[in-house]
Amino acid sequence: MTITYSANPLGTVTHNGESIQLAGQAVAENYGTDGGVVYRARGVDASGNNYLVTWQPTGEQSEDEENACAWDDYKVLPL
């Protein structure tokens, strides 16, 4: 999947002082988590480098997932 830097990102996070644009909403997945759940979204920086951004769930239930994670507490992994 190729992700391109956009003038209208769906969201951004900061990693090592650089802005990473999210290519989609975070999605709850359990792949590779030993049965746990993690929220993931792909992102791209201005240089075209791709990343995977992850958030741990808080355990709070919400219909709109607003409180599903501490959205300011994330990990960024290069792809």
PyMOL Python script that loads the backbone (N, CA, C, O; Angstrom):
from pymol import cmd

cmd.read_pdbstr("""\
ATOM      1  N   MET A   1       0.840  -1.171   0.000  1.00  0.00           N
ATOM      2  CA  MET A   1       0.000   0.000   0.000  1.00  0.00           C
ATOM      3  C   MET A   1       0.889   1.238   0.000  1.00  0.00           C
ATOM      4  O   MET A   1       1.773   1.366   0.846  1.00  0.00           O
ATOM      5  N   THR A   2       0.666   2.128  -0.919  1.00  0.00           N
ATOM      6  CA  THR A   2       1.408   3.377  -0.976  1.00  0.00           C
ATOM      7  C   THR A   2       0.566   4.475  -0.349  1.00  0.00           C
ATOM      8  O   THR A   2      -0.600   4.658  -0.700  1.00  0.00           O
ATOM      9  N   ILE A   3       1.165   5.194   0.573  1.00  0.00           N
ATOM     10  CA  ILE A   3       0.478   6.296   1.236  1.00  0.00           C
ATOM     11  C   ILE A   3       1.164   7.580   0.804  1.00  0.00           C
ATOM     12  O   ILE A   3       2.392   7.659   0.817  1.00  0.00           O
ATOM     13  N   THR A   4       0.392   8.580   0.425  1.00  0.00           N
ATOM     14  CA  THR A   4       0.976   9.846  -0.001  1.00  0.00           C
ATOM     15  C   THR A   4       0.633  10.949   0.991  1.00  0.00           C
ATOM     16  O   THR A   4      -0.427  10.937   1.618  1.00  0.00           O
ATOM     17  N   TYR A   5       1.540  11.890   1.118  1.00  0.00           N
ATOM     18  CA  TYR A   5       1.349  13.046   1.992  1.00  0.00           C
ATOM     19  C   TYR A   5       0.258  13.915   1.389  1.00  0.00           C
ATOM     20  O   TYR A   5       0.245  14.140   0.179  1.00  0.00           O
ATOM     21  N   SER A   6      -0.658  14.406   2.219  1.00  0.00           N
ATOM     22  CA  SER A   6      -1.839  15.111   1.727  1.00  0.00           C
ATOM     23  C   SER A   6      -1.944  16.516   2.314  1.00  0.00           C
ATOM     24  O   SER A   6      -1.451  16.782   3.410  1.00  0.00           O
ATOM     25  N   ALA A   7      -2.585  17.399   1.578  1.00  0.00           N
ATOM     26  CA  ALA A   7      -2.869  18.736   2.096  1.00  0.00           C
ATOM     27  C   ALA A   7      -4.001  18.686   3.121  1.00  0.00           C
ATOM     28  O   ALA A   7      -4.164  19.622   3.903  1.00  0.00           O
ATOM     29  N   ASN A   8      -4.789  17.602   3.126  1.00  0.00           N
ATOM     30  CA  ASN A   8      -5.918  17.447   4.037  1.00  0.00           C
ATOM     31  C   ASN A   8      -5.842  16.100   4.752  1.00  0.00           C
ATOM     32  O   ASN A   8      -6.593  15.184   4.416  1.00  0.00           O
ATOM     33  N   PRO A   9      -4.944  15.963   5.735  1.00  0.00           N
ATOM     34  CA  PRO A   9      -4.799  14.679   6.411  1.00  0.00           C
ATOM     35  C   PRO A   9      -6.007  14.334   7.278  1.00  0.00           C
ATOM     36  O   PRO A   9      -6.758  15.220   7.687  1.00  0.00           O
ATOM     37  N   LEU A  10      -6.190  13.048   7.554  1.00  0.00           N
ATOM     38  CA  LEU A  10      -7.263  12.591   8.432  1.00  0.00           C
ATOM     39  C   LEU A  10      -6.900  12.802   9.895  1.00  0.00           C
ATOM     40  O   LEU A  10      -7.766  12.746  10.769  1.00  0.00           O
ATOM     41  N   GLY A  11      -5.652  13.039  10.153  1.00  0.00           N
ATOM     42  CA  GLY A  11      -5.146  13.276  11.498  1.00  0.00           C
ATOM     43  C   GLY A  11      -3.632  13.260  11.438  1.00  0.00           C
ATOM     44  O   GLY A  11      -3.055  12.814  10.446  1.00  0.00           O
ATOM     45  N   THR A  12      -2.985  13.739  12.482  1.00  0.00           N
ATOM     46  CA  THR A  12      -1.531  13.728  12.521  1.00  0.00           C
ATOM     47  C   THR A  12      -1.048  13.342  13.910  1.00  0.00           C
ATOM     48  O   THR A  12      -1.742  13.546  14.906  1.00  0.00           O
ATOM     49  N   VAL A  13       0.155  12.781  13.959  1.00  0.00           N
ATOM     50  CA  VAL A  13       0.872  12.548  15.200  1.00  0.00           C
ATOM     51  C   VAL A  13       2.288  13.076  14.981  1.00  0.00           C
ATOM     52  O   VAL A  13       2.707  13.285  13.843  1.00  0.00           O
ATOM     53  N   THR A  14       3.012  13.289  16.059  1.00  0.00           N
ATOM     54  CA  THR A  14       4.382  13.766  15.960  1.00  0.00           C
ATOM     55  C   THR A  14       5.326  12.682  16.445  1.00  0.00           C
ATOM     56  O   THR A  14       5.100  12.062  17.484  1.00  0.00           O
ATOM     57  N   HIS A  15       6.392  12.458  15.675  1.00  0.00           N
ATOM     58  CA  HIS A  15       7.394  11.451  16.021  1.00  0.00           C
ATOM     59  C   HIS A  15       8.773  12.016  15.726  1.00  0.00           C
ATOM     60  O   HIS A  15       9.064  12.395  14.592  1.00  0.00           O
ATOM     61  N   ASN A  16       9.620  12.074  16.745  1.00  0.00           N
ATOM     62  CA  ASN A  16      10.964  12.642  16.597  1.00  0.00           C
ATOM     63  C   ASN A  16      10.926  14.039  15.969  1.00  0.00           C
ATOM     64  O   ASN A  16      11.768  14.377  15.136  1.00  0.00           O
ATOM     65  N   GLY A  17       9.950  14.840  16.376  1.00  0.00           N
ATOM     66  CA  GLY A  17       9.827  16.210  15.896  1.00  0.00           C
ATOM     67  C   GLY A  17       9.229  16.351  14.513  1.00  0.00           C
ATOM     68  O   GLY A  17       9.124  17.463  13.996  1.00  0.00           O
ATOM     69  N   GLU A  18       8.835  15.248  13.907  1.00  0.00           N
ATOM     70  CA  GLU A  18       8.293  15.278  12.544  1.00  0.00           C
ATOM     71  C   GLU A  18       6.807  14.913  12.551  1.00  0.00           C
ATOM     72  O   GLU A  18       6.379  14.026  13.290  1.00  0.00           O
ATOM     73  N   SER A  19       6.038  15.600  11.732  1.00  0.00           N
ATOM     74  CA  SER A  19       4.616  15.343  11.615  1.00  0.00           C
ATOM     75  C   SER A  19       4.365  14.121  10.732  1.00  0.00           C
ATOM     76  O   SER A  19       4.910  14.008   9.634  1.00  0.00           O
ATOM     77  N   ILE A  20       3.540  13.223  11.226  1.00  0.00           N
ATOM     78  CA  ILE A  20       3.146  12.044  10.453  1.00  0.00           C
ATOM     79  C   ILE A  20       1.644  12.120  10.241  1.00  0.00           C
ATOM     80  O   ILE A  20       0.870  12.179  11.196  1.00  0.00           O
ATOM     81  N   GLN A  21       1.244  12.118   8.974  1.00  0.00           N
ATOM     82  CA  GLN A  21      -0.174  12.170   8.638  1.00  0.00           C
ATOM     83  C   GLN A  21      -0.757  10.771   8.660  1.00  0.00           C
ATOM     84  O   GLN A  21      -0.166   9.832   8.126  1.00  0.00           O
ATOM     85  N   LEU A  22      -1.920  10.639   9.279  1.00  0.00           N
ATOM     86  CA  LEU A  22      -2.610   9.354   9.306  1.00  0.00           C
ATOM     87  C   LEU A  22      -3.382   9.168   8.012  1.00  0.00           C
ATOM     88  O   LEU A  22      -4.043  10.090   7.533  1.00  0.00           O
ATOM     89  N   ALA A  23      -3.293   7.963   7.447  1.00  0.00           N
ATOM     90  CA  ALA A  23      -3.941   7.663   6.172  1.00  0.00           C
ATOM     91  C   ALA A  23      -5.358   7.138   6.368  1.00  0.00           C
ATOM     92  O   ALA A  23      -6.071   6.908   5.391  1.00  0.00           O
ATOM     93  N   GLY A  24      -5.769   6.949   7.601  1.00  0.00           N
ATOM     94  CA  GLY A  24      -7.109   6.450   7.886  1.00  0.00           C
ATOM     95  C   GLY A  24      -7.357   6.486   9.370  1.00  0.00           C
ATOM     96  O   GLY A  24      -6.457   6.783  10.156  1.00  0.00           O
ATOM     97  N   GLN A  25      -8.584   6.183   9.754  1.00  0.00           N
ATOM     98  CA  GLN A  25      -8.911   6.126  11.171  1.00  0.00           C
ATOM     99  C   GLN A  25      -8.243   4.916  11.805  1.00  0.00           C
ATOM    100  O   GLN A  25      -8.013   3.904  11.143  1.00  0.00           O
ATOM    101  N   ALA A  26      -7.937   5.026  13.079  1.00  0.00           N
ATOM    102  CA  ALA A  26      -7.382   3.891  13.808  1.00  0.00           C
ATOM    103  C   ALA A  26      -8.444   2.791  13.891  1.00  0.00           C
ATOM    104  O   ALA A  26      -9.622   3.054  14.134  1.00  0.00           O
ATOM    105  N   VAL A  27      -7.991   1.555  13.682  1.00  0.00           N
ATOM    106  CA  VAL A  27      -8.879   0.400  13.672  1.00  0.00           C
ATOM    107  C   VAL A  27      -8.433  -0.568  14.761  1.00  0.00           C
ATOM    108  O   VAL A  27      -7.240  -0.832  14.912  1.00  0.00           O
ATOM    109  N   ALA A  28      -9.394  -1.099  15.523  1.00  0.00           N
ATOM    110  CA  ALA A  28      -9.087  -2.083  16.561  1.00  0.00           C
ATOM    111  C   ALA A  28      -8.755  -3.415  15.905  1.00  0.00           C
ATOM    112  O   ALA A  28      -9.521  -3.924  15.087  1.00  0.00           O
ATOM    113  N   GLU A  29      -7.608  -3.972  16.270  1.00  0.00           N
ATOM    114  CA  GLU A  29      -7.170  -5.255  15.717  1.00  0.00           C
ATOM    115  C   GLU A  29      -6.556  -6.078  16.835  1.00  0.00           C
ATOM    116  O   GLU A  29      -6.148  -5.541  17.864  1.00  0.00           O
ATOM    117  N   ASN A  30      -6.494  -7.390  16.624  1.00  0.00           N
ATOM    118  CA  ASN A  30      -5.825  -8.231  17.609  1.00  0.00           C
ATOM    119  C   ASN A  30      -4.734  -9.089  16.980  1.00  0.00           C
ATOM    120  O   ASN A  30      -4.228 -10.006  17.628  1.00  0.00           O
ATOM    121  N   TYR A  31      -4.364  -8.816  15.745  1.00  0.00           N
ATOM    122  CA  TYR A  31      -3.321  -9.568  15.072  1.00  0.00           C
ATOM    123  C   TYR A  31      -1.979  -9.339  15.764  1.00  0.00           C
ATOM    124  O   TYR A  31      -1.547  -8.195  15.911  1.00  0.00           O
ATOM    125  N   GLY A  32      -1.324 -10.403  16.183  1.00  0.00           N
ATOM    126  CA  GLY A  32      -0.008 -10.320  16.800  1.00  0.00           C
ATOM    127  C   GLY A  32       0.009  -9.782  18.211  1.00  0.00           C
ATOM    128  O   GLY A  32       1.057  -9.346  18.686  1.00  0.00           O
ATOM    129  N   THR A  33      -1.127  -9.799  18.899  1.00  0.00           N
ATOM    130  CA  THR A  33      -1.196  -9.236  20.248  1.00  0.00           C
ATOM    131  C   THR A  33      -1.429 -10.289  21.319  1.00  0.00           C
ATOM    132  O   THR A  33      -1.712  -9.942  22.466  1.00  0.00           O
ATOM    133  N   ASP A  34      -1.318 -11.564  20.975  1.00  0.00           N
ATOM    134  CA  ASP A  34      -1.569 -12.648  21.942  1.00  0.00           C
ATOM    135  C   ASP A  34      -2.955 -12.544  22.564  1.00  0.00           C
ATOM    136  O   ASP A  34      -3.123 -12.781  23.761  1.00  0.00           O
ATOM    137  N   GLY A  35      -3.945 -12.190  21.754  1.00  0.00           N
ATOM    138  CA  GLY A  35      -5.328 -12.138  22.214  1.00  0.00           C
ATOM    139  C   GLY A  35      -5.782 -10.778  22.683  1.00  0.00           C
ATOM    140  O   GLY A  35      -6.976 -10.579  22.907  1.00  0.00           O
ATOM    141  N   GLY A  36      -4.869  -9.829  22.840  1.00  0.00           N
ATOM    142  CA  GLY A  36      -5.241  -8.474  23.238  1.00  0.00           C
ATOM    143  C   GLY A  36      -5.709  -7.674  22.034  1.00  0.00           C
ATOM    144  O   GLY A  36      -5.705  -8.169  20.907  1.00  0.00           O
ATOM    145  N   VAL A  37      -6.106  -6.455  22.276  1.00  0.00           N
ATOM    146  CA  VAL A  37      -6.546  -5.556  21.208  1.00  0.00           C
ATOM    147  C   VAL A  37      -5.637  -4.341  21.197  1.00  0.00           C
ATOM    148  O   VAL A  37      -5.223  -3.854  22.249  1.00  0.00           O
ATOM    149  N   VAL A  38      -5.335  -3.864  20.025  1.00  0.00           N
ATOM    150  CA  VAL A  38      -4.574  -2.638  19.843  1.00  0.00           C
ATOM    151  C   VAL A  38      -5.213  -1.868  18.689  1.00  0.00           C
ATOM    152  O   VAL A  38      -5.734  -2.466  17.748  1.00  0.00           O
ATOM    153  N   TYR A  39      -5.170  -0.561  18.766  1.00  0.00           N
ATOM    154  CA  TYR A  39      -5.667   0.269  17.659  1.00  0.00           C
ATOM    155  C   TYR A  39      -4.471   0.628  16.785  1.00  0.00           C
ATOM    156  O   TYR A  39      -3.401   0.975  17.285  1.00  0.00           O
ATOM    157  N   ARG A  40      -4.671   0.539  15.466  1.00  0.00           N
ATOM    158  CA  ARG A  40      -3.583   0.797  14.512  1.00  0.00           C
ATOM    159  C   ARG A  40      -4.067   1.688  13.375  1.00  0.00           C
ATOM    160  O   ARG A  40      -5.227   1.643  12.966  1.00  0.00           O
ATOM    161  N   ALA A  41      -3.129   2.502  12.878  1.00  0.00           N
ATOM    162  CA  ALA A  41      -3.380   3.298  11.671  1.00  0.00           C
ATOM    163  C   ALA A  41      -2.047   3.458  10.958  1.00  0.00           C
ATOM    164  O   ALA A  41      -0.998   3.534  11.597  1.00  0.00           O
ATOM    165  N   ARG A  42      -2.091   3.510   9.652  1.00  0.00           N
ATOM    166  CA  ARG A  42      -0.881   3.762   8.863  1.00  0.00           C
ATOM    167  C   ARG A  42      -0.727   5.261   8.672  1.00  0.00           C
ATOM    168  O   ARG A  42      -1.701   6.013   8.677  1.00  0.00           O
ATOM    169  N   GLY A  43       0.533   5.676   8.502  1.00  0.00           N
ATOM    170  CA  GLY A  43       0.807   7.090   8.314  1.00  0.00           C
ATOM    171  C   GLY A  43       2.002   7.298   7.404  1.00  0.00           C
ATOM    172  O   GLY A  43       2.699   6.351   7.039  1.00  0.00           O
ATOM    173  N   VAL A  44       2.227   8.558   7.043  1.00  0.00           N
ATOM    174  CA  VAL A  44       3.327   8.926   6.144  1.00  0.00           C
ATOM    175  C   VAL A  44       3.859  10.293   6.561  1.00  0.00           C
ATOM    176  O   VAL A  44       3.098  11.160   6.991  1.00  0.00           O
ATOM    177  N   ASP A  45       5.180  10.480   6.430  1.00  0.00           N
ATOM    178  CA  ASP A  45       5.760  11.797   6.701  1.00  0.00           C
ATOM    179  C   ASP A  45       5.965  12.550   5.385  1.00  0.00           C
ATOM    180  O   ASP A  45       5.702  12.011   4.310  1.00  0.00           O
ATOM    181  N   ALA A  46       6.434  13.794   5.475  1.00  0.00           N
ATOM    182  CA  ALA A  46       6.598  14.640   4.284  1.00  0.00           C
ATOM    183  C   ALA A  46       7.627  14.088   3.309  1.00  0.00           C
ATOM    184  O   ALA A  46       7.611  14.446   2.131  1.00  0.00           O
ATOM    185  N   SER A  47       8.528  13.215   3.783  1.00  0.00           N
ATOM    186  CA  SER A  47       9.535  12.603   2.908  1.00  0.00           C
ATOM    187  C   SER A  47       9.042  11.328   2.244  1.00  0.00           C
ATOM    188  O   SER A  47       9.761  10.716   1.454  1.00  0.00           O
ATOM    189  N   GLY A  48       7.809  10.925   2.565  1.00  0.00           N
ATOM    190  CA  GLY A  48       7.234   9.729   1.956  1.00  0.00           C
ATOM    191  C   GLY A  48       7.513   8.445   2.719  1.00  0.00           C
ATOM    192  O   GLY A  48       7.189   7.362   2.232  1.00  0.00           O
ATOM    193  N   ASN A  49       8.112   8.539   3.915  1.00  0.00           N
ATOM    194  CA  ASN A  49       8.353   7.356   4.735  1.00  0.00           C
ATOM    195  C   ASN A  49       7.051   6.890   5.370  1.00  0.00           C
ATOM    196  O   ASN A  49       6.277   7.706   5.868  1.00  0.00           O
ATOM    197  N   ASN A  50       6.805   5.587   5.356  1.00  0.00           N
ATOM    198  CA  ASN A  50       5.577   5.019   5.892  1.00  0.00           C
ATOM    199  C   ASN A  50       5.774   4.506   7.313  1.00  0.00           C
ATOM    200  O   ASN A  50       6.848   4.023   7.671  1.00  0.00           O
ATOM    201  N   TYR A  51       4.718   4.620   8.114  1.00  0.00           N
ATOM    202  CA  TYR A  51       4.751   4.241   9.523  1.00  0.00           C
ATOM    203  C   TYR A  51       3.474   3.503   9.907  1.00  0.00           C
ATOM    204  O   TYR A  51       2.449   3.592   9.232  1.00  0.00           O
ATOM    205  N   LEU A  52       3.573   2.779  11.003  1.00  0.00           N
ATOM    206  CA  LEU A  52       2.415   2.189  11.653  1.00  0.00           C
ATOM    207  C   LEU A  52       2.321   2.842  13.021  1.00  0.00           C
ATOM    208  O   LEU A  52       3.279   2.807  13.794  1.00  0.00           O
ATOM    209  N   VAL A  53       1.173   3.436  13.326  1.00  0.00           N
ATOM    210  CA  VAL A  53       0.951   4.096  14.610  1.00  0.00           C
ATOM    211  C   VAL A  53       0.010   3.210  15.409  1.00  0.00           C
ATOM    212  O   VAL A  53      -1.017   2.766  14.895  1.00  0.00           O
ATOM    213  N   THR A  54       0.364   2.947  16.686  1.00  0.00           N
ATOM    214  CA  THR A  54      -0.460   2.078  17.522  1.00  0.00           C
ATOM    215  C   THR A  54      -0.835   2.778  18.818  1.00  0.00           C
ATOM    216  O   THR A  54      -0.083   3.600  19.342  1.00  0.00           O
ATOM    217  N   TRP A  55      -2.016   2.435  19.324  1.00  0.00           N
ATOM    218  CA  TRP A  55      -2.525   2.927  20.597  1.00  0.00           C
ATOM    219  C   TRP A  55      -3.045   1.740  21.399  1.00  0.00           C
ATOM    220  O   TRP A  55      -3.635   0.820  20.834  1.00  0.00           O
ATOM    221  N   GLN A  56      -2.833   1.755  22.703  1.00  0.00           N
ATOM    222  CA  GLN A  56      -3.372   0.722  23.586  1.00  0.00           C
ATOM    223  C   GLN A  56      -4.750   1.167  24.064  1.00  0.00           C
ATOM    224  O   GLN A  56      -4.940   2.341  24.382  1.00  0.00           O
ATOM    225  N   PRO A  57      -5.714   0.249  24.119  1.00  0.00           N
ATOM    226  CA  PRO A  57      -7.051   0.613  24.589  1.00  0.00           C
ATOM    227  C   PRO A  57      -7.057   0.911  26.089  1.00  0.00           C
ATOM    228  O   PRO A  57      -6.255   0.368  26.849  1.00  0.00           O
ATOM    229  N   THR A  58      -7.980   1.784  26.494  1.00  0.00           N
ATOM    230  CA  THR A  58      -8.125   2.142  27.910  1.00  0.00           C
ATOM    231  C   THR A  58      -9.048   1.178  28.633  1.00  0.00           C
ATOM    232  O   THR A  58      -9.013   1.096  29.861  1.00  0.00           O
ATOM    233  N   GLY A  59      -9.876   0.443  27.893  1.00  0.00           N
ATOM    234  CA  GLY A  59     -10.855  -0.443  28.509  1.00  0.00           C
ATOM    235  C   GLY A  59     -12.215   0.214  28.684  1.00  0.00           C
ATOM    236  O   GLY A  59     -13.185  -0.454  29.041  1.00  0.00           O
ATOM    237  N   GLU A  60     -12.293   1.527  28.432  1.00  0.00           N
ATOM    238  CA  GLU A  60     -13.571   2.233  28.524  1.00  0.00           C
ATOM    239  C   GLU A  60     -14.406   1.939  27.284  1.00  0.00           C
ATOM    240  O   GLU A  60     -13.877   1.888  26.174  1.00  0.00           O
ATOM    241  N   GLN A  61     -15.693   1.748  27.469  1.00  0.00           N
ATOM    242  CA  GLN A  61     -16.604   1.492  26.359  1.00  0.00           C
ATOM    243  C   GLN A  61     -17.266   2.794  25.926  1.00  0.00           C
ATOM    244  O   GLN A  61     -17.712   3.582  26.761  1.00  0.00           O
ATOM    245  N   SER A  62     -17.327   3.012  24.630  1.00  0.00           N
ATOM    246  CA  SER A  62     -17.947   4.203  24.073  1.00  0.00           C
ATOM    247  C   SER A  62     -18.411   3.875  22.661  1.00  0.00           C
ATOM    248  O   SER A  62     -17.695   3.212  21.910  1.00  0.00           O
ATOM    249  N   GLU A  63     -19.591   4.329  22.297  1.00  0.00           N
ATOM    250  CA  GLU A  63     -20.114   4.036  20.962  1.00  0.00           C
ATOM    251  C   GLU A  63     -19.259   4.653  19.860  1.00  0.00           C
ATOM    252  O   GLU A  63     -19.102   4.057  18.794  1.00  0.00           O
ATOM    253  N   ASP A  64     -18.710   5.829  20.102  1.00  0.00           N
ATOM    254  CA  ASP A  64     -17.933   6.499  19.067  1.00  0.00           C
ATOM    255  C   ASP A  64     -16.421   6.293  19.244  1.00  0.00           C
ATOM    256  O   ASP A  64     -15.635   6.881  18.501  1.00  0.00           O
ATOM    257  N   GLU A  65     -16.011   5.488  20.195  1.00  0.00           N
ATOM    258  CA  GLU A  65     -14.613   5.151  20.476  1.00  0.00           C
ATOM    259  C   GLU A  65     -13.775   6.362  20.888  1.00  0.00           C
ATOM    260  O   GLU A  65     -12.546   6.311  20.835  1.00  0.00           O
ATOM    261  N   GLU A  66     -14.422   7.435  21.292  1.00  0.00           N
ATOM    262  CA  GLU A  66     -13.706   8.631  21.714  1.00  0.00           C
ATOM    263  C   GLU A  66     -12.769   8.348  22.885  1.00  0.00           C
ATOM    264  O   GLU A  66     -11.666   8.891  22.951  1.00  0.00           O
ATOM    265  N   ASN A  67     -13.213   7.495  23.808  1.00  0.00           N
ATOM    266  CA  ASN A  67     -12.411   7.169  24.981  1.00  0.00           C
ATOM    267  C   ASN A  67     -11.787   5.785  24.899  1.00  0.00           C
ATOM    268  O   ASN A  67     -11.322   5.257  25.910  1.00  0.00           O
ATOM    269  N   ALA A  68     -11.770   5.195  23.722  1.00  0.00           N
ATOM    270  CA  ALA A  68     -11.256   3.831  23.570  1.00  0.00           C
ATOM    271  C   ALA A  68      -9.771   3.746  23.885  1.00  0.00           C
ATOM    272  O   ALA A  68      -9.298   2.717  24.368  1.00  0.00           O
ATOM    273  N   CYS A  69      -9.028   4.821  23.617  1.00  0.00           N
ATOM    274  CA  CYS A  69      -7.582   4.867  23.858  1.00  0.00           C
ATOM    275  C   CYS A  69      -7.220   6.225  24.431  1.00  0.00           C
ATOM    276  O   CYS A  69      -7.991   7.179  24.337  1.00  0.00           O
ATOM    277  N   ALA A  70      -6.047   6.298  25.020  1.00  0.00           N
ATOM    278  CA  ALA A  70      -5.460   7.595  25.348  1.00  0.00           C
ATOM    279  C   ALA A  70      -4.775   8.039  24.051  1.00  0.00           C
ATOM    280  O   ALA A  70      -3.619   7.696  23.803  1.00  0.00           O
ATOM    281  N   TRP A  71      -5.485   8.788  23.246  1.00  0.00           N
ATOM    282  CA  TRP A  71      -5.046   9.078  21.872  1.00  0.00           C
ATOM    283  C   TRP A  71      -3.745   9.869  21.806  1.00  0.00           C
ATOM    284  O   TRP A  71      -3.100   9.896  20.758  1.00  0.00           O
ATOM    285  N   ASP A  72      -3.348  10.509  22.897  1.00  0.00           N
ATOM    286  CA  ASP A  72      -2.075  11.222  22.922  1.00  0.00           C
ATOM    287  C   ASP A  72      -0.907  10.320  23.312  1.00  0.00           C
ATOM    288  O   ASP A  72       0.241  10.764  23.331  1.00  0.00           O
ATOM    289  N   ASP A  73      -1.196   9.055  23.623  1.00  0.00           N
ATOM    290  CA  ASP A  73      -0.169   8.085  24.030  1.00  0.00           C
ATOM    291  C   ASP A  73      -0.086   7.004  22.957  1.00  0.00           C
ATOM    292  O   ASP A  73      -0.893   6.074  22.950  1.00  0.00           O
ATOM    293  N   TYR A  74       0.868   7.117  22.067  1.00  0.00           N
ATOM    294  CA  TYR A  74       0.976   6.218  20.909  1.00  0.00           C
ATOM    295  C   TYR A  74       2.414   5.813  20.673  1.00  0.00           C
ATOM    296  O   TYR A  74       3.347   6.420  21.198  1.00  0.00           O
ATOM    297  N   LYS A  75       2.573   4.772  19.871  1.00  0.00           N
ATOM    298  CA  LYS A  75       3.899   4.333  19.424  1.00  0.00           C
ATOM    299  C   LYS A  75       3.927   4.427  17.905  1.00  0.00           C
ATOM    300  O   LYS A  75       2.927   4.166  17.236  1.00  0.00           O
ATOM    301  N   VAL A  76       5.068   4.797  17.379  1.00  0.00           N
ATOM    302  CA  VAL A  76       5.246   4.920  15.925  1.00  0.00           C
ATOM    303  C   VAL A  76       6.333   3.954  15.485  1.00  0.00           C
ATOM    304  O   VAL A  76       7.453   3.977  15.995  1.00  0.00           O
ATOM    305  N   LEU A  77       5.981   3.109  14.534  1.00  0.00           N
ATOM    306  CA  LEU A  77       6.929   2.119  14.022  1.00  0.00           C
ATOM    307  C   LEU A  77       7.153   2.343  12.535  1.00  0.00           C
ATOM    308  O   LEU A  77       6.184   2.420  11.779  1.00  0.00           O
ATOM    309  N   PRO A  78       8.400   2.449  12.095  1.00  0.00           N
ATOM    310  CA  PRO A  78       8.654   2.590  10.655  1.00  0.00           C
ATOM    311  C   PRO A  78       8.286   1.316   9.917  1.00  0.00           C
ATOM    312  O   PRO A  78       8.450   0.220  10.453  1.00  0.00           O
ATOM    313  N   LEU A  79       7.794   1.444   8.699  1.00  0.00           N
ATOM    314  CA  LEU A  79       7.461   0.270   7.863  1.00  0.00           C
ATOM    315  C   LEU A  79       8.494   0.103   6.779  1.00  0.00           C
ATOM    316  O   LEU A  79       8.398  -0.821   5.972  1.00  0.00           O
TER     317      LEU A  79
END
""", "prot")
cmd.dss("prot")
cmd.show_as("cartoon", "prot")
cmd.util.cbc("prot")
cmd.orient("prot")
